Amino acid sequence: MVTQELIKKYKKSGYRIIGKNKHSAVEICRWTKSALRGERGCYKQAWFCIKSHRCIQMTPSLVCNLRCQFCWRRFDLRQIELNTLDEPKDIVEEAVKTQQELLSGFGGNLKTTKEMFKEAVQPKHFAISLDGEPTLYPKLSELIKEIKSRDCTAFLVTNGTMPSRLEELIENEAEPTNLYISVYGTSDENYQKVCKPFISDVFEKVKESLRLMKKFKEAKTIFRITAVKNLTMVNPEGYSELIKMSEPKFVEIKGYAWLGESRKRLPNSAVPTVEELKEFGGKLQKLTGYSIAAEDDISRVVLLTKK
């Protein structure tokens, strides 16, 4: 249960808990703020044609079934169930309303143009990636349909542990604009060490989700590796086999950042350098036939693609 005390803690962290049943949340992304100040936006702006100042970072599920060592988020809400649910339409409407309230101060910011602020309060992109595991929300298909019905894009980031939910997206014609499956290892042993899951057969579930990737016809599919030195940034041969099996349109190697709660679990030395990320990407390039297509040194991310 999300208590008032817990809501205060999340609010202090920058979150706004939304919905009658308090299982969803919104937070203003750092790149949204940066873009509104006339500075650079998220790397996805250049790679996937989003506008950072018009992007809502949100989740329909603060609950998660993993406890990843590198996660910067709180572990207050992990091993509980989503029972009483808010409707997708209500979540989307309250997310937009909350985003507008959180951005209101930029209306008087001298670095924010009137045109950009006017656009920002009419969001066009939903990054379903803020916290928790969004596929634990049973009405995810309806949520994505609701988002897209408003002429907005939906970027879904999942840990791949709910393949049945991904099947529902295909069956219900509710594909997101971009589908990221985050992969944290190449064996069940890796997953037990890295993620400390609450569920059984976690790696088998992830592989099942990866096999579904090639069935998504509309979504840009992204195989994402959260690269942590000496933890997930190992066994490129194993990752290459998973990539060949899933046939994603893109492979993204995202460097771990020593932030938030993860600092209690990992040393700063777990952060890979840009050079190490590129080296790891080079190994995958040789093993998979994918080519390094783009790099972003500030966000410390390397993108590989088939074409």
Residue frames relative to the residue before (quaternion, step in Angstrom):
aa qw qx qy qz dx dy dz
M 1.0000 0.0000 0.0000 0.0000 0.00 0.00 0.00
V 0.3629 -0.7159 0.5542 0.2207 3.58 -1.00 0.86
T 0.1942 -0.8094 0.5489 0.0767 3.55 -0.32 1.28
Q 0.6569 -0.4942 0.3888 0.4161 3.56 -1.29 0.25
E 0.6192 0.5437 -0.3359 0.4562 3.57 1.08 -0.73
L 0.6646 0.4932 -0.2981 0.4755 3.56 0.99 -0.84
I 0.6103 0.5472 -0.3428 0.4589 3.58 1.06 -0.75
K 0.6306 0.5312 -0.3204 0.4664 3.59 1.04 -0.80
K 0.6491 0.5166 -0.3149 0.4611 3.57 1.00 -0.84
Y 0.6598 0.4979 -0.3056 0.4727 3.58 0.96 -0.87
K 0.6388 0.5296 -0.3237 0.4547 3.57 1.00 -0.84
K 0.6317 0.5327 -0.3228 0.4614 3.57 1.04 -0.79
S 0.6753 0.4802 -0.2738 0.4883 3.57 1.20 -0.65
G 0.6411 -0.5469 0.3222 0.4313 3.59 1.27 -0.02
Y 0.5507 0.6164 -0.3919 0.4040 3.58 1.28 -0.12
R 0.1397 -0.7105 0.6703 0.1625 3.50 -1.41 0.25
I 0.2880 -0.7543 0.5682 0.1590 3.56 -0.60 1.16
I 0.0866 -0.8255 0.5577 0.0022 3.57 -0.72 1.05
G 0.6966 0.4700 -0.3581 0.4070 3.54 -1.32 0.37
K 0.6326 -0.5620 0.3959 0.3567 3.51 -1.21 0.62
N 0.7760 0.3600 -0.1724 0.4884 3.57 0.97 -0.87
K 0.4251 -0.7863 0.3976 0.2072 3.56 1.35 0.36
H 0.4885 0.6496 -0.4651 0.3508 3.61 0.88 0.86
S 0.6699 0.4477 -0.2853 0.5190 3.59 1.34 0.07
A 0.0637 -0.8105 0.5820 0.0194 3.57 -1.21 0.42
V 0.1880 -0.7388 0.6385 0.1059 3.52 -1.37 0.44
E 0.0546 0.7605 -0.6471 0.0003 3.55 -1.17 0.61
I 0.4534 -0.6687 0.5085 0.2977 3.59 -0.99 0.77
C 0.3985 -0.7259 0.5153 0.2207 3.56 -0.72 1.09
R 0.5885 -0.5877 0.4267 0.3552 3.57 -1.11 0.71
W 0.6742 0.4964 -0.3072 0.4524 3.60 1.04 -0.72
T 0.5620 0.5584 -0.3858 0.4728 3.58 1.20 -0.41
K 0.6607 0.4946 -0.2966 0.4804 3.56 0.93 -0.92
S 0.6527 0.5288 -0.3129 0.4432 3.56 0.93 -0.92
A 0.6687 0.5013 -0.3006 0.4596 3.58 0.91 -0.95
L 0.6628 0.5103 -0.3067 0.4541 3.59 0.99 -0.81
R 0.6640 0.4627 -0.3041 0.5025 3.58 1.20 -0.40
G 0.5778 -0.6141 0.3648 0.3949 3.57 1.27 0.20
E 0.5441 0.6014 -0.4004 0.4266 3.56 1.27 0.32
R 0.7516 -0.4027 0.2566 0.4550 3.59 -1.24 -0.17
G 0.3660 -0.7155 0.5523 0.2216 3.52 -1.27 0.49
C 0.7486 -0.3726 0.3060 0.4550 3.53 -1.36 -0.19
Y 0.6004 -0.5671 0.4176 0.3789 3.59 -1.16 0.55
K 0.5820 0.5876 -0.3757 0.4180 3.61 1.16 -0.50
Q 0.5371 0.6224 -0.4021 0.4030 3.56 1.22 -0.40
A 0.7174 0.4188 -0.2418 0.5015 3.55 0.96 -0.88
W 0.7351 0.4584 -0.2409 0.4376 3.57 0.95 -0.86
F 0.8291 0.1803 -0.0513 0.5268 3.57 0.95 -0.89
C 0.5299 -0.7120 0.3677 0.2774 3.57 1.23 0.60
I 0.3983 0.6656 -0.5367 0.3321 3.59 0.90 0.82
K 0.3388 -0.6860 0.5907 0.2563 3.55 -1.32 0.19
S 0.4287 -0.7601 0.4230 0.2439 3.55 -0.34 1.27
H 0.6785 0.5000 -0.3102 0.4398 3.60 0.97 -0.75
R 0.7155 0.4099 -0.2523 0.5064 3.60 1.26 -0.20
C 0.5342 0.6483 -0.3749 0.3921 3.58 1.26 0.39
I 0.2222 -0.7506 0.6104 0.1211 3.57 -0.99 0.95
Q 0.1936 -0.7517 0.6210 0.1086 3.55 -0.85 1.02
M 0.1803 0.8139 -0.5170 0.1942 3.59 -0.38 1.21
T 0.1354 -0.7592 0.6234 0.1288 3.53 -1.37 0.04
P 0.3319 -0.7205 0.5625 0.2330 3.59 -1.10 0.62
S 0.7661 0.2679 -0.1480 0.5652 3.59 1.31 -0.03
L 0.2145 -0.7725 0.5886 0.1040 3.55 -0.52 1.20
V 0.5642 0.5975 -0.3678 0.4351 3.55 1.33 -0.20
C 0.0319 -0.7869 0.6158 0.0212 3.58 -1.10 0.68
N 0.3595 -0.7420 0.5280 0.2033 3.56 -1.20 0.57
L 0.6806 0.4034 -0.2848 0.5413 3.56 1.33 0.22
R 0.1938 -0.7418 0.6256 0.1442 3.55 -1.33 0.35
C 0.0500 -0.8558 0.5148 0.0094 3.55 0.61 1.16
Q 0.5337 -0.6677 0.4233 0.3002 3.55 -0.87 0.97
F 0.7186 0.4579 -0.2487 0.4605 3.57 1.05 -0.76
C 0.4794 0.6971 -0.4277 0.3183 3.60 1.26 -0.14
W 0.3284 -0.7678 0.5192 0.1820 3.59 -0.77 1.01
R 0.5761 0.6274 -0.3580 0.3825 3.56 1.32 -0.19
R 0.6293 -0.5264 0.4197 0.3882 3.54 -1.33 0.20
F 0.3225 -0.7385 0.5569 0.2013 3.57 -1.22 0.50
D 0.2842 0.7892 -0.5034 0.2074 3.60 1.18 0.43
L 0.7843 0.2424 -0.1124 0.5598 3.55 0.97 -0.90
R 0.2312 0.7654 -0.5698 0.1899 3.53 -0.12 1.24
Q 0.8534 0.1512 -0.0740 0.4934 3.59 0.01 -1.20
I 0.4632 0.6064 -0.5155 0.3898 3.55 0.45 1.30
E 0.4235 -0.7098 0.5067 0.2452 3.58 -1.22 0.29
L 0.4048 -0.6582 0.5724 0.2742 3.52 -1.25 0.57
N 0.0730 -0.8349 0.5455 0.0014 3.56 -0.33 1.22
T 0.7864 0.1882 -0.0947 0.5807 3.59 0.53 -1.16
L 0.1511 -0.8528 0.4997 0.0161 3.55 -0.48 1.25
D 0.3928 -0.6459 0.5949 0.2732 3.53 -1.27 0.54
E 0.5161 -0.6418 0.4729 0.3133 3.56 -1.16 0.62
P 0.6323 -0.5699 0.3712 0.3709 3.61 -1.06 0.73
K 0.6502 0.5209 -0.3258 0.4470 3.60 0.91 -0.90
D 0.6618 0.5061 -0.3052 0.4613 3.59 0.96 -0.85
I 0.6331 0.5298 -0.3287 0.4587 3.59 1.02 -0.81
V 0.6779 0.4929 -0.2971 0.4575 3.58 0.86 -0.97
E 0.6754 0.4955 -0.3054 0.4527 3.59 0.85 -0.90
E 0.6896 0.4588 -0.2968 0.4753 3.58 0.94 -0.81
A 0.5896 0.5605 -0.3664 0.4518 3.59 1.13 -0.58
V 0.6585 0.4953 -0.3036 0.4784 3.58 0.96 -0.89
K 0.6598 0.5137 -0.3056 0.4555 3.57 0.90 -0.93
T 0.6711 0.4926 -0.2935 0.4699 3.59 0.95 -0.88
Q 0.6177 0.5348 -0.3382 0.4669 3.58 1.03 -0.79
Q 0.6545 0.5162 -0.3123 0.4556 3.59 0.92 -0.87
E 0.6557 0.5065 -0.3066 0.4685 3.57 0.99 -0.83
L 0.6792 0.4978 -0.2899 0.4547 3.58 0.93 -0.88
L 0.7122 0.4443 -0.2522 0.4814 3.57 1.13 -0.64
S 0.4131 0.7620 -0.4439 0.2272 3.59 1.25 -0.25
G 0.6340 0.5634 -0.3352 0.4101 3.59 1.02 -0.72
F 0.6122 0.5674 -0.3519 0.4236 3.57 1.16 -0.53
G 0.5086 0.6570 -0.4182 0.3672 3.59 1.24 -0.26
G 0.7530 0.3401 -0.1987 0.5271 3.57 1.17 -0.54
N 0.4518 0.6875 -0.4482 0.3499 3.57 1.28 0.17
L 0.4491 -0.7218 0.4631 0.2506 3.58 -0.70 1.09
K 0.6618 0.5048 -0.3065 0.4618 3.60 1.20 -0.47
T 0.6614 0.4850 -0.2926 0.4915 3.58 1.30 -0.23
T 0.3456 -0.7414 0.5339 0.2139 3.58 -0.66 1.06
K 0.6131 -0.5607 0.4097 0.3766 3.56 -1.19 0.55
E 0.6399 0.5350 -0.3255 0.4453 3.56 1.02 -0.81
M 0.6757 0.4913 -0.2970 0.4625 3.58 0.93 -0.91
F 0.6468 0.5089 -0.3251 0.4658 3.59 0.99 -0.78
K 0.6311 0.5354 -0.3327 0.4522 3.58 0.98 -0.81
E 0.6566 0.4921 -0.2994 0.4868 3.58 1.05 -0.78
A 0.6473 0.5670 -0.3212 0.3955 3.58 0.93 -0.94
V 0.7122 0.4427 -0.2673 0.4747 3.59 0.98 -0.77
Q 0.6597 0.3609 -0.3066 0.5836 3.55 1.35 0.23
P 0.1396 -0.8591 0.4858 0.0802 3.62 0.47 1.20
K 0.2325 -0.7771 0.5758 0.1021 3.53 -1.23 0.70
H 0.7684 0.3001 -0.1508 0.5447 3.60 1.23 -0.30
F 0.1298 -0.7622 0.6300 0.0719 3.56 -1.04 0.83
A 0.1398 -0.7600 0.6316 0.0630 3.57 -0.68 1.14
I 0.1487 -0.8045 0.5724 0.0543 3.57 -0.21 1.31
S 0.4616 0.7034 -0.3828 0.3815 3.53 0.51 1.24
L 0.3866 0.7847 -0.4428 0.1968 3.57 1.24 -0.03
D 0.7915 -0.1507 0.1928 0.5601 3.57 0.70 -1.06
G 0.7762 0.3440 -0.2297 0.4758 3.57 -1.26 0.21
E 0.4846 -0.6169 0.5133 0.3480 3.56 -1.26 -0.46
P 0.3589 -0.7966 0.4434 0.2002 3.60 -0.23 1.28
T 0.6368 0.5395 -0.3555 0.4207 3.61 1.06 -0.53
L 0.5337 0.5932 -0.4210 0.4312 3.60 1.25 0.03
Y 0.5682 0.5491 -0.3879 0.4745 3.59 1.27 -0.18
P 0.4047 -0.7780 0.4236 0.2270 3.62 -0.35 1.21
K 0.7329 0.4086 -0.2325 0.4918 3.60 1.13 -0.56
L 0.1802 0.8332 -0.5038 0.1394 3.56 1.14 0.69
S 0.6161 0.5513 -0.3509 0.4397 3.60 0.97 -0.79
E 0.6812 0.4829 -0.2830 0.4719 3.55 0.92 -0.95
L 0.6155 0.5499 -0.3434 0.4481 3.58 1.07 -0.72
I 0.6813 0.4792 -0.2920 0.4700 3.58 0.85 -0.94
K 0.6273 0.5235 -0.3332 0.4705 3.58 1.03 -0.74
E 0.6423 0.5229 -0.3193 0.4606 3.57 0.99 -0.82
I 0.6422 0.5198 -0.3157 0.4666 3.58 0.97 -0.87
K 0.7194 0.4527 -0.2564 0.4602 3.58 0.79 -1.01
S 0.5832 0.5757 -0.3730 0.4351 3.59 1.18 -0.51
R 0.6778 0.4633 -0.2771 0.4992 3.58 1.24 -0.44
D 0.5030 -0.6718 0.3972 0.3715 3.56 1.32 0.40
C 0.4809 0.6226 -0.4557 0.4164 3.56 1.02 0.92
T 0.4334 -0.6603 0.5366 0.2970 3.54 -1.23 0.41
A 0.2004 -0.7667 0.6006 0.1061 3.57 -1.23 0.57
F 0.0973 -0.7791 0.6189 0.0208 3.54 -0.61 1.19
L 0.1035 -0.8165 0.5676 0.0184 3.57 -0.48 1.21
V 0.0796 -0.7727 0.6291 0.0277 3.57 -0.88 1.02
T 0.0345 0.8168 -0.5708 0.0764 3.57 -0.63 1.14
N 0.4623 -0.6675 0.5033 0.2957 3.56 -1.21 0.47
G 0.5219 -0.7041 0.3740 0.3033 3.57 1.29 0.16
T 0.5085 0.6818 -0.4079 0.3319 3.59 1.21 0.19
M 0.7097 0.3772 -0.2463 0.5417 3.60 1.29 -0.01
P 0.0797 -0.8426 0.5308 0.0434 3.62 0.48 1.12
S 0.5912 0.5808 -0.3730 0.4172 3.60 1.08 -0.62
R 0.6381 0.5175 -0.3287 0.4659 3.58 1.07 -0.70
L 0.6391 0.5079 -0.3307 0.4735 3.60 1.03 -0.70
E 0.6067 0.5410 -0.3460 0.4686 3.58 1.08 -0.68
E 0.6279 0.5383 -0.3309 0.4543 3.56 1.04 -0.77
L 0.6191 0.5459 -0.3517 0.4415 3.60 0.99 -0.75
I 0.6641 0.4891 -0.2974 0.4809 3.57 1.01 -0.83
E 0.6935 0.4985 -0.2741 0.4421 3.56 0.82 -1.05
N 0.7458 0.3991 -0.2092 0.4907 3.58 1.05 -0.80
E 0.4078 -0.7278 0.4530 0.3142 3.57 1.33 0.19
A 0.4627 0.6612 -0.4399 0.3939 3.52 0.91 1.05
E 0.1525 0.8161 -0.5432 0.1249 3.56 0.92 0.86
P 0.4261 -0.6732 0.5272 0.2953 3.61 -0.98 0.73
T 0.6298 -0.5089 0.4040 0.4256 3.57 -1.25 0.20
N 0.7702 0.0404 -0.0112 0.6364 3.55 1.02 -0.89
L 0.1191 -0.7723 0.6205 0.0667 3.56 -1.02 0.84
Y 0.0873 -0.7781 0.6217 0.0190 3.55 -0.66 1.19
I 0.0628 -0.7402 0.6656 0.0718 3.57 -0.97 0.86
S 0.2572 -0.7778 0.5593 0.1269 3.54 -0.57 1.21
V 0.1224 -0.7975 0.5906 0.0170 3.55 -0.79 1.10
Y 0.1652 -0.8475 0.5040 0.0202 3.56 -0.63 1.19
G 0.8061 0.0274 -0.0258 0.5905 3.57 1.24 0.23
T 0.4383 -0.7099 0.5007 0.2307 3.55 -1.31 0.11
S 0.7605 0.2197 -0.1689 0.5872 3.58 1.26 0.28
D 0.6409 -0.5117 0.3911 0.4177 3.55 -1.26 0.29
E 0.6007 0.5659 -0.3529 0.4409 3.57 1.08 -0.69
N 0.6255 0.5326 -0.3238 0.4694 3.57 1.02 -0.84
Y 0.6915 0.4964 -0.2818 0.4427 3.56 0.85 -1.01
Q 0.6283 0.5227 -0.3425 0.4634 3.58 1.02 -0.72
K 0.6838 0.4910 -0.2777 0.4629 3.57 0.98 -0.85
V 0.7476 0.4322 -0.2137 0.4567 3.56 0.84 -1.04
C 0.8298 0.3122 -0.0984 0.4520 3.56 0.80 -1.09
K 0.1785 -0.8135 0.5321 0.1525 3.60 1.19 -0.40
P 0.0318 0.8704 -0.4902 0.0323 3.59 0.75 1.07
F 0.4374 -0.6619 0.5470 0.2672 3.51 -1.32 0.47
I 0.7015 0.4494 -0.2446 0.4961 3.58 1.26 -0.33
S 0.4730 -0.6656 0.5007 0.2874 3.56 -1.25 0.44
D 0.8281 0.2321 -0.1704 0.4810 3.56 -1.32 0.34
V 0.1487 0.8473 -0.5020 0.0895 3.57 1.09 0.69
F 0.6837 0.4842 -0.3124 0.4479 3.61 0.85 -0.86
E 0.6168 0.5343 -0.3457 0.4632 3.60 1.05 -0.67
K 0.6403 0.5165 -0.3203 0.4698 3.59 1.04 -0.77
V 0.6364 0.5188 -0.3254 0.4690 3.58 1.01 -0.81
K 0.6611 0.5004 -0.3128 0.4634 3.58 0.90 -0.85
E 0.6186 0.5338 -0.3419 0.4642 3.58 1.05 -0.70
S 0.6430 0.5084 -0.3143 0.4788 3.58 1.03 -0.80
L 0.6531 0.5189 -0.3136 0.4537 3.57 0.97 -0.85
R 0.6270 0.5301 -0.3409 0.4579 3.60 1.04 -0.67
L 0.6418 0.5355 -0.3171 0.4480 3.57 1.16 -0.60
M 0.4839 0.7099 -0.4246 0.2856 3.59 1.17 -0.51
K 0.6979 0.4931 -0.2838 0.4350 3.57 0.85 -0.96
K 0.6118 0.5592 -0.3468 0.4389 3.60 1.26 -0.27
F 0.5665 0.5606 -0.3935 0.4582 3.59 1.27 -0.20
K 0.2108 -0.8280 0.5145 0.0726 3.56 -0.53 1.19
E 0.7439 0.3966 -0.2173 0.4921 3.58 1.04 -0.75
A 0.6767 0.5282 -0.2970 0.4182 3.58 0.93 -0.90
K 0.4057 -0.6151 0.6053 0.3011 3.50 -1.26 0.53
T 0.1844 -0.8143 0.5449 0.0776 3.59 -0.51 1.16
I 0.0732 -0.8120 0.5786 -0.0219 3.55 -0.84 1.07
F 0.2354 -0.7287 0.6327 0.1149 3.55 -0.83 1.08
R 0.0674 -0.8401 0.5383 -0.0019 3.59 -0.30 1.25
I 0.1466 -0.7574 0.6324 0.0696 3.54 -0.97 0.97
T 0.2201 -0.7328 0.6273 0.1455 3.57 -0.74 1.03
A 0.2075 -0.8479 0.4831 0.0683 3.54 -0.17 1.35
V 0.0475 0.7754 -0.6225 0.0949 3.55 -0.54 1.28
K 0.4703 -0.6967 0.4602 0.2858 3.58 -0.67 1.07
N 0.8619 0.0920 -0.1138 0.4855 3.52 -1.06 0.95
L 0.6877 0.4300 -0.2941 0.5056 3.59 1.21 0.35
T 0.8121 0.0603 -0.0189 0.5801 3.61 0.58 -1.11
M 0.6421 0.5437 -0.3105 0.4424 3.56 1.22 -0.46
V 0.4864 0.6251 -0.4354 0.4279 3.52 0.81 1.13
N 0.8372 0.2498 -0.1583 0.4601 3.55 -1.36 0.27
P 0.0217 -0.8235 0.5668 -0.0123 3.62 0.50 1.10
E 0.5762 0.5861 -0.3786 0.4256 3.59 1.16 -0.55
G 0.6543 0.5145 -0.3067 0.4617 3.56 1.01 -0.82
Y 0.6450 0.5024 -0.3154 0.4818 3.58 0.99 -0.82
S 0.6428 0.5398 -0.3367 0.4267 3.58 0.94 -0.83
E 0.6307 0.5241 -0.3349 0.4642 3.60 1.05 -0.71
L 0.6542 0.5019 -0.3073 0.4750 3.58 1.01 -0.80
I 0.6328 0.5278 -0.3223 0.4660 3.58 1.05 -0.76
K 0.6575 0.5026 -0.3078 0.4694 3.58 0.94 -0.87
M 0.6498 0.5261 -0.3073 0.4545 3.56 1.06 -0.77
S 0.7653 0.4059 -0.1976 0.4588 3.58 0.90 -0.95
E 0.1920 -0.8352 0.4936 0.1479 3.58 1.23 -0.47
P 0.1238 0.8098 -0.5637 0.1052 3.62 0.71 0.99
K 0.5592 -0.5804 0.4590 0.3738 3.55 -1.23 0.35
F 0.7998 0.1050 -0.0338 0.5901 3.58 1.12 -0.72
V 0.1755 -0.7157 0.6583 0.1536 3.53 -1.34 0.39
E 0.0947 -0.8070 0.5827 0.0173 3.56 -0.74 1.06
I 0.1366 -0.7633 0.6281 0.0652 3.57 -0.83 1.02
K 0.0514 -0.8271 0.5583 -0.0395 3.55 -0.28 1.33
G 0.3792 -0.7600 0.4886 0.1996 3.55 -0.59 1.17
Y 0.4953 -0.6478 0.4997 0.2921 3.56 -0.99 0.88
A 0.1791 -0.7607 0.6159 0.0998 3.56 -1.12 0.77
W 0.4225 -0.7173 0.5029 0.2327 3.56 -0.88 0.98
L 0.2778 0.7793 -0.4939 0.2676 3.55 0.28 1.33
G 0.8694 0.2048 -0.1014 0.4380 3.52 -1.38 0.27
E 0.8512 -0.1422 0.1295 0.4883 3.50 -1.09 -0.87
S 0.5659 0.6247 -0.3902 0.3706 3.61 1.13 -0.52
R 0.5751 0.6049 -0.3767 0.4018 3.59 1.17 -0.47
K 0.6194 0.5320 -0.3424 0.4649 3.58 1.26 -0.33
R 0.7403 0.4256 -0.2035 0.4789 3.56 1.25 -0.45
L 0.8026 0.2118 -0.0797 0.5520 3.55 1.09 -0.74
P 0.4665 -0.6574 0.5032 0.3115 3.61 -1.15 0.54
N 0.6434 -0.5204 0.3970 0.3970 3.55 -1.24 0.38
S 0.5964 0.5917 -0.3522 0.4124 3.59 1.16 -0.55
A 0.5548 0.6081 -0.3919 0.4108 3.61 1.27 -0.17
V 0.5576 0.6023 -0.3856 0.4215 3.58 1.29 -0.24
P 0.3075 -0.7658 0.5312 0.1918 3.63 -0.64 1.04
T 0.4654 -0.6437 0.5223 0.3102 3.55 -1.17 0.55
V 0.6557 -0.4895 0.3841 0.4277 3.56 -1.26 0.28
E 0.6372 0.5382 -0.3251 0.4456 3.56 1.01 -0.83
E 0.6569 0.5047 -0.3098 0.4666 3.60 1.01 -0.79
L 0.6220 0.5266 -0.3370 0.4714 3.58 1.08 -0.69
K 0.6652 0.4941 -0.3002 0.4725 3.57 0.95 -0.85
E 0.6260 0.5338 -0.3331 0.4606 3.57 1.05 -0.74
F 0.6579 0.4940 -0.3036 0.4805 3.57 0.98 -0.88
G 0.6333 0.5266 -0.3182 0.4694 3.57 1.05 -0.79
G 0.6281 0.5406 -0.3267 0.4544 3.57 1.06 -0.74
K 0.6352 0.5207 -0.3262 0.4680 3.57 1.05 -0.75
L 0.6635 0.4897 -0.3050 0.4764 3.57 0.96 -0.85
Q 0.5983 0.5738 -0.3535 0.4334 3.55 1.07 -0.73
K 0.6869 0.4798 -0.2774 0.4702 3.56 0.93 -0.91
L 0.7184 0.4762 -0.2469 0.4428 3.56 1.02 -0.84
T 0.7822 0.3795 -0.1667 0.4651 3.59 1.05 -0.74
G 0.4402 -0.6731 0.4846 0.3440 3.58 1.06 -0.62
Y 0.4993 0.5979 -0.4398 0.4471 3.58 1.31 0.03
S 0.2838 -0.7648 0.5571 0.1556 3.57 -1.17 0.56
I 0.4990 -0.6198 0.5048 0.3348 3.56 -1.11 0.68
A 0.1490 -0.8349 0.5294 0.0224 3.54 -0.55 1.25
A 0.8092 -0.0211 0.0533 0.5847 3.59 1.10 -0.63
E 0.1079 -0.7663 0.6305 0.0593 3.52 -1.29 0.50
D 0.0683 -0.7645 0.6379 0.0623 3.55 -1.17 0.56
D 0.2908 -0.8085 0.4891 0.1501 3.55 -0.23 1.29
I 0.6338 0.5407 -0.3430 0.4340 3.60 1.04 -0.70
S 0.7376 0.3523 -0.2082 0.5370 3.58 0.92 -0.90
R 0.3120 -0.7887 0.4729 0.2385 3.55 1.34 -0.15
V 0.4750 0.6361 -0.4526 0.4061 3.50 0.58 1.24
V 0.1561 -0.7731 0.6116 0.0621 3.54 -1.08 0.84
L 0.1740 -0.8003 0.5699 0.0671 3.58 -0.88 0.96
L 0.0997 -0.7631 0.6367 0.0483 3.54 -0.98 0.93
T 0.0397 -0.8055 0.5913 0.0017 3.57 -1.10 0.66
K 0.5862 -0.5705 0.4468 0.3624 3.52 -1.28 0.43
K 0.8031 0.1844 -0.0515 0.5642 3.54 0.98 -0.94
